[in-house]
Amino acid sequence: MSDPPPPYKLLAFKSAFAKHLGDFYERPSPTGRSVAIRVQPQHCNSQGVAHGGFLLALADLALSYGTYDAGDAPPRITMSLTTDFAGVAREGEWVEAHVDVQKAGRRVIFANCFICVGDRRIVRASGVFMPERTE
């Protein structure tokens, strides 16, 4: 049930949290990158739709990951994340976060995404990210 549609490829997140959520997939998109996952029973709330917290986690992971094309690739720290929910995803549906990096500076990166089920936009998210300093 989690087989991705082509041309998605398995995405190996390093984070234990992301691994706990399930198998994520990625593909290039016209605006940058898309990150996707199939909604599983453990992602759903008591009403049988994808939990808002799950969709928020998808937005955060996709936006952060999507910024790696915008400069160097140190880990990202989420400074701000804003979401608007406009629809639902049901168990078994393929949800895709289409990321667009708005601006990448040396200290902060601004990115937006829409989470979609097919052509339906169900979440709009925007985030501000800072490259983690390793020094």
C-alpha positions as a LaTeX table, in Angstrom:
\begin{tabular}{lrrr}
\hline
Residue & $x$ (\AA) & $y$ (\AA) & $z$ (\AA) \\
\hline
Met1 & 0.00 & 0.00 & 0.00 \\
Ser2 & 2.96 & 2.38 & 0.39 \\
Asp3 & 4.33 & 1.88 & $-3.12$ \\
Pro4 & 5.04 & 5.31 & $-4.58$ \\
Pro5 & 3.89 & 6.46 & $-8.00$ \\
Pro6 & 6.76 & 7.08 & $-10.44$ \\
Pro7 & 9.09 & 9.01 & $-10.46$ \\
Tyr8 & 9.23 & 9.10 & $-6.64$ \\
Lys9 & 12.23 & 7.49 & $-4.94$ \\
Leu10 & 12.69 & 6.45 & $-1.31$ \\
Leu11 & 14.00 & 9.26 & 0.88 \\
Ala12 & 16.22 & 8.26 & 3.79 \\
Phe13 & 15.73 & 10.85 & 6.53 \\
Lys14 & 18.37 & 10.61 & 9.27 \\
Ser15 & 16.01 & 11.68 & 12.03 \\
Ala16 & 14.55 & 8.96 & 14.25 \\
Phe17 & 11.31 & 10.97 & 14.41 \\
Ala18 & 10.94 & 10.98 & 10.62 \\
Lys19 & 11.76 & 7.27 & 10.44 \\
His20 & 9.08 & 6.62 & 13.06 \\
Leu21 & 6.44 & 8.22 & 10.81 \\
Gly22 & 7.11 & 5.83 & 7.92 \\
Asp23 & 8.60 & 5.73 & 4.45 \\
Phe24 & 8.93 & 9.11 & 2.77 \\
Tyr25 & 9.61 & 9.58 & $-0.92$ \\
Glu26 & 10.99 & 12.45 & $-2.99$ \\
Arg27 & 11.10 & 13.73 & $-6.53$ \\
Pro28 & 12.24 & 16.91 & $-8.25$ \\
Ser29 & 9.46 & 19.38 & $-8.98$ \\
Pro30 & 9.22 & 22.54 & $-11.08$ \\
Thr31 & 9.68 & 24.71 & $-7.97$ \\
Gly32 & 12.30 & 22.58 & $-6.20$ \\
Arg33 & 11.39 & 19.33 & $-4.49$ \\
Ser34 & 8.38 & 17.31 & $-3.50$ \\
Val35 & 8.27 & 15.02 & $-0.47$ \\
Ala36 & 5.46 & 12.49 & $-0.15$ \\
Ile37 & 4.09 & 9.68 & 1.99 \\
Arg38 & 1.03 & 7.43 & 1.91 \\
Val39 & $-1.37$ & 7.99 & 4.82 \\
Gln40 & $-1.34$ & 4.95 & 7.11 \\
Pro41 & $-3.73$ & 4.09 & 9.97 \\
Gln42 & $-1.24$ & 5.38 & 12.57 \\
His43 & $-1.32$ & 8.82 & 10.89 \\
Cys44 & $-5.09$ & 9.17 & 11.32 \\
Asn45 & $-7.17$ & 10.75 & 14.06 \\
Ser46 & $-10.39$ & 9.38 & 15.55 \\
Gln47 & $-12.36$ & 10.74 & 12.58 \\
Gly48 & $-10.38$ & 8.59 & 10.15 \\
Val49 & $-8.45$ & 11.39 & 8.45 \\
Ala50 & $-4.78$ & 12.35 & 8.62 \\
His51 & $-4.08$ & 14.03 & 11.96 \\
Gly52 & $-3.19$ & 17.71 & 11.77 \\
Gly53 & $-0.01$ & 17.01 & 13.73 \\
Phe54 & 1.05 & 14.46 & 11.14 \\
Leu55 & 0.44 & 16.96 & 8.31 \\
Leu56 & 2.33 & 19.61 & 10.27 \\
Ala57 & 5.27 & 17.21 & 10.68 \\
Leu58 & 5.19 & 16.48 & 6.94 \\
Ala59 & 5.27 & 20.22 & 6.21 \\
Asp60 & 8.21 & 20.79 & 8.57 \\
Leu61 & 10.21 & 17.85 & 7.23 \\
Ala62 & 9.51 & 18.70 & 3.58 \\
Leu63 & 10.22 & 22.42 & 3.96 \\
Ser64 & 13.46 & 21.82 & 5.85 \\
Tyr65 & 14.61 & 19.14 & 3.41 \\
Gly66 & 13.58 & 21.28 & 0.45 \\
Thr67 & 15.94 & 24.06 & 1.53 \\
Tyr68 & 19.00 & 21.88 & 0.90 \\
Asp69 & 19.00 & 22.92 & $-2.74$ \\
Ala70 & 19.31 & 26.49 & $-1.53$ \\
Gly71 & 22.99 & 26.70 & $-0.63$ \\
Asp72 & 25.13 & 24.43 & 1.49 \\
Ala73 & 23.68 & 21.50 & 3.39 \\
Pro74 & 24.12 & 21.73 & 7.16 \\
Pro75 & 21.16 & 20.60 & 9.28 \\
Arg76 & 18.32 & 23.11 & 9.46 \\
Ile77 & 16.67 & 24.53 & 12.54 \\
Thr78 & 13.03 & 25.55 & 12.19 \\
Met79 & 12.65 & 29.14 & 13.38 \\
Ser80 & 9.03 & 29.62 & 12.33 \\
Leu81 & 6.36 & 27.42 & 10.80 \\
Thr82 & 2.90 & 28.62 & 9.80 \\
Thr83 & 0.17 & 26.34 & 8.48 \\
Asp84 & $-3.37$ & 26.66 & 7.19 \\
Phe85 & $-5.54$ & 23.56 & 6.83 \\
Ala86 & $-7.98$ & 23.62 & 3.92 \\
Gly87 & $-8.89$ & 19.96 & 3.46 \\
Val88 & $-8.28$ & 16.39 & 4.60 \\
Ala89 & $-6.34$ & 13.31 & 3.55 \\
Arg90 & $-7.75$ & 9.85 & 4.19 \\
Glu91 & $-6.07$ & 6.55 & 4.96 \\
Gly92 & $-4.41$ & 5.14 & 1.85 \\
Glu93 & $-4.14$ & 8.47 & 0.05 \\
Trp94 & $-0.84$ & 9.72 & $-1.32$ \\
Val95 & 0.03 & 13.13 & 0.14 \\
Glu96 & 2.65 & 15.32 & $-1.50$ \\
Ala97 & 4.36 & 18.42 & $-0.12$ \\
His98 & 5.50 & 20.61 & $-3.02$ \\
Val99 & 8.27 & 22.90 & $-1.75$ \\
Asp100 & 9.27 & 26.29 & $-3.14$ \\
Val101 & 12.27 & 28.11 & $-1.65$ \\
Gln102 & 11.32 & 31.78 & $-1.64$ \\
Lys103 & 14.67 & 33.23 & $-0.54$ \\
Ala104 & 17.93 & 31.73 & 0.69 \\
Gly105 & 20.27 & 33.98 & 2.61 \\
Arg106 & 23.38 & 33.19 & 4.61 \\
Arg107 & 21.54 & 33.14 & 7.93 \\
Val108 & 17.92 & 32.37 & 7.10 \\
Ile109 & 15.96 & 30.59 & 4.40 \\
Phe110 & 12.30 & 31.25 & 3.61 \\
Ala111 & 10.27 & 28.44 & 2.03 \\
Asn112 & 6.64 & 27.65 & 1.22 \\
Cys113 & 4.79 & 24.48 & 0.38 \\
Phe114 & 1.40 & 23.12 & $-0.50$ \\
Ile115 & 0.45 & 19.66 & 0.71 \\
Cys116 & $-1.79$ & 18.05 & $-1.86$ \\
Val117 & $-3.83$ & 14.92 & $-2.42$ \\
Gly118 & $-3.89$ & 14.69 & $-6.20$ \\
Asp119 & $-4.94$ & 18.14 & $-7.39$ \\
Arg120 & $-6.53$ & 19.08 & $-4.05$ \\
Arg121 & $-4.51$ & 21.46 & $-1.88$ \\
Ile122 & $-5.17$ & 20.50 & 1.73 \\
Val123 & $-2.45$ & 22.44 & 3.60 \\
Arg124 & $-0.55$ & 25.64 & 2.94 \\
Ala125 & 2.64 & 26.06 & 4.97 \\
Ser126 & 5.51 & 28.49 & 5.17 \\
Gly127 & 8.64 & 28.30 & 7.22 \\
Val128 & 11.80 & 30.14 & 8.14 \\
Phe129 & 14.90 & 28.01 & 8.65 \\
Met130 & 18.40 & 28.63 & 9.92 \\
Pro131 & 21.38 & 26.47 & 9.04 \\
Glu132 & 22.62 & 24.82 & 12.25 \\
Arg133 & 26.08 & 25.96 & 13.23 \\
Thr134 & 28.46 & 23.06 & 13.79 \\
Glu135 & 31.32 & 25.12 & 15.22 \\
\hline
\end{tabular}
